[in-house]
Amino acid sequence: MIAGTVNIFGPRALRSAYVAWGYPAWFHRVSGGLDLLASMLMMPPSTTRLGLALALVICAAALLTLARHREWKKTPSSLFLSVLVGYLLLTSFRF
């Protein structure tokens, strides 16, 4: 939920980064909204997998964006989060 809130209301530098990556100036709100939706979907057990799947798609999009713009210093945290979300999604099928 924090990531979604930061993306929606974040500092000017964050909003400028979206524009530098080629996204429309308002796209930080879409990104934040999707982050918030994913986190809310993870809460009830009946939609946890859907929330994790959405979060994994968001992480993949973030990694692709960073790789496309060669921002390698920012990729470790996104990669860690992607692996964590992927692991949680895979292990959620055991129950």
Salt bridges, closest charged atoms under 4 A:
GLU71 OE1 - LYS74 NZ 2.84
